[in-house]
Amino acid sequence: MLQGLVALCLAGCATAPPTPTKPATESAATQPATPAAPAPAPEPVKEAAPAQPAPEKKEPARPWADEVLYFVVVDRFADGDPTNNEKGDLTAAGTFHGGDLKGLTAHLDELSSLGVTALWVTPLLKQIPGFVTGSGFPDWGYHGYWADDFHALDPRFGTEADFKALVDAAHARGIRVLLDVVYNHPGYDSRYLKDHPDWLRSEGQGTCGSDDVTTCVAGLPDFKTERPEVAKYLMDAQIDWAKRSGVDGFRLDTVKHVAHDFWQEHRRRTRAEISPDFFLLGEVWGGDVQVLAPYFTPDEMDAGFDFAFQGNVLGFIQGRGRAVAFDHYLQSRGKVTPGHHLAHFLSSHDVDGALHQLQGNVPLFRLAATLQLTTSGIPVIYYGEEVGRAGGDWPANRGDMPWGRQAVRPGAGKKRDEALREYYKRLIAIRRAHPALSRGTHAALNTEGDVYVFQRRDEASGDTVVVAVNRGKTKGTASVPWPEGWTGVAEVEDLLNGGRTKAGATLDLALPPLSARILGRVP
């Protein structure tokens, strides 16, 4: 389920990617080290709520193509209520560290001042009470993917009132909110195994299958979502949370491990019962334009993650392969099913962080961030990477948010790179000001040598932006025809670094080593 980590299902992923860095090692014997506390039986399956008129939208009427999405592991961001913290070591890799909804709400200005426009939070449901040891150390459900009750929030994250307050505060700042939801599985030794054993496949029962839908991902109990009563129970619960909280959409976990008819009914119900505009972002492990097409063509979701982006970008900026090959990849992303979106990341809770893979080379990482925020799709910023949190191999890729001198736990005192954050702010501001970067077409202007130049153009607005990246360790130059989109323009501005260039027959570019330029019309 996670790339390069033991197959404990610690996060929202599916099976291992095509080229895992090391094999999964989870065994069927993994069980919580402490017995599950008695819990009341799940709420009975309810009749479907009648369709309701769509609530008035609170967020700005922006196309989702224009959003900049920020992903937070709630437990690792900010502790706003120490009274709900788990007892014990708050620094060990697998424990709850104290981050909660109140802390995230109190520090939303960290996001709004960065310029992000959408927030994705990890699952908030009540987690299994114990820990598992298959990873070699005690590991709790701090990440939210080991649910034990679909009708309760985990008190370590906060209350329903805290959840609603977060959504309202985000909307007040023009930030949409996506809630991470898991339909494929509950947590290890979840109470559902005892209360509804017929609802699940499990290794203990010897009922796990071998295909994507019936396998027990990383040894987790697998909901029989093909059964109508199971599908209804799960959808009822998550849709109810959406209606009560006011979130703008779901991030869907482990999509490939649930059948298409489930997702089609899920789409129908979210539109009818929540809002016609309710946004669905799906995680199909290993997804790209082709892999996602079977989910986009029947309109089961609005967007999916492009898992190919990180590897292609990091390979290119480190000099592996020619620029023309990288441009071919970027061109292919434009073939996404019409009306749907790719979401692309440099780091996540399931893969080694990009800065870690670059051995801490910040100039190279800046190039990666530049490419992420000037190409098509919805860019996803993983919490803390904008301030230099390296995000190493699991479990280091889920470290605490660095807060530097700010007295914000659990990451108080952890070093921040404020200069990198300022660079991100400029990139995001440029993207938000230029629809060509989020909605435009892509065209290569120069693919020779280490200086790669491409154009983004939005026909509707007439906006044209030229991006140049020098991945080389020496000064680079390129000369390209003056873009047609700038016909009649006297001069253009370097939106990233400052300075202007006068119109001519050609656009002549000079770039220092490991640098980028973004040029657009002078306002």
Secondary structure as GFF3:
##gff-version 3
##sequence-region A 1 523
A	DSSP	three_ten_helix	64	66	.	.	.	ID=ss1
A	DSSP	beta_strand	69	72	.	.	.	ID=ss2
A	DSSP	three_ten_helix	74	76	.	.	.	ID=ss3
A	DSSP	three_ten_helix	82	84	.	.	.	ID=ss4
A	DSSP	alpha_helix	101	106	.	.	.	ID=ss5
A	DSSP	alpha_helix	108	112	.	.	.	ID=ss6
A	DSSP	beta_strand	118	121	.	.	.	ID=ss7
A	DSSP	beta_strand	125	127	.	.	.	ID=ss8
A	DSSP	beta_strand	147	153	.	.	.	ID=ss9
A	DSSP	alpha_helix	160	172	.	.	.	ID=ss10
A	DSSP	beta_strand	176	181	.	.	.	ID=ss11
A	DSSP	alpha_helix	192	195	.	.	.	ID=ss12
A	DSSP	three_ten_helix	197	199	.	.	.	ID=ss13
A	DSSP	beta_strand	200	201	.	.	.	ID=ss14
A	DSSP	three_ten_helix	217	219	.	.	.	ID=ss15
A	DSSP	beta_strand	222	223	.	.	.	ID=ss16
A	DSSP	alpha_helix	228	245	.	.	.	ID=ss17
A	DSSP	beta_strand	249	252	.	.	.	ID=ss18
A	DSSP	three_ten_helix	255	257	.	.	.	ID=ss19
A	DSSP	alpha_helix	260	273	.	.	.	ID=ss20
A	DSSP	beta_strand	279	282	.	.	.	ID=ss21
A	DSSP	alpha_helix	289	296	.	.	.	ID=ss22
A	DSSP	beta_strand	303	305	.	.	.	ID=ss23
A	DSSP	alpha_helix	308	317	.	.	.	ID=ss24
A	DSSP	alpha_helix	323	333	.	.	.	ID=ss25
A	DSSP	beta_strand	341	345	.	.	.	ID=ss26
A	DSSP	alpha_helix	354	357	.	.	.	ID=ss27
A	DSSP	alpha_helix	362	372	.	.	.	ID=ss28
A	DSSP	beta_strand	378	382	.	.	.	ID=ss29
A	DSSP	three_ten_helix	385	387	.	.	.	ID=ss30
A	DSSP	three_ten_helix	396	398	.	.	.	ID=ss31
A	DSSP	alpha_helix	418	433	.	.	.	ID=ss32
A	DSSP	alpha_helix	435	439	.	.	.	ID=ss33
A	DSSP	beta_strand	441	446	.	.	.	ID=ss34
A	DSSP	beta_strand	451	458	.	.	.	ID=ss35
A	DSSP	beta_strand	463	470	.	.	.	ID=ss36
A	DSSP	beta_strand	476	481	.	.	.	ID=ss37
A	DSSP	three_ten_helix	484	486	.	.	.	ID=ss38
A	DSSP	beta_strand	491	494	.	.	.	ID=ss39
A	DSSP	beta_strand	500	502	.	.	.	ID=ss40
A	DSSP	beta_strand	506	511	.	.	.	ID=ss41
A	DSSP	beta_strand	515	521	.	.	.	ID=ss42
###
